[in-house]
Amino acid sequence: MARFAALAVCAAALLLAVAVGGAAAQGVGSVITRSVYASMLPNRDNSLCPARGFYTYDAFIAAANTFPGFGTTGSADDIKRDLAAFFGQTSHETTGGTRGAADQFQWGYCFKEEISKATSPPYYGRGPIQLTG
């Protein structure tokens, strides 16, 4: 009977660990599913977007998997916060400046490079991870 009780406790602990730390065990795809990705970035494949077809879910997962700690470290809340910050930054950098549009926050991942000739020398922003002034 003691073995059964110990086995039951171990099984319960394992189930709890999977439920709480599932994202760490399964990777970033367990938090950012294909449907979540599509709902966060609904216009990324719009015909008006120069980067249409570039920012795919599969490419995101492949890139995330090359950094094992990305979106998999810490508590479930920490993971969600880190991923929200990542998508907030990368979406902001790829909107193409649609500030003021009624749905401006839905146009993330629309651009993959931007050119500003207002600076000397001209600034050529590339990709979603960059800093703007």
Buried (B, 14 or more C-beta within 10 A) or exposed (E): EEEEEEEEEEEEEEEEEEEEBBBBEEBBBBBBEEEBBEEBBEBBBEEEBEBBEBBBBEEBBEEBBEEEEBBBEBEBEEBBEBBEEBBEBBBEBBBBEBEEEEEEEBBBBBBBEBEEEEEEEEBEBEBBEBEEE
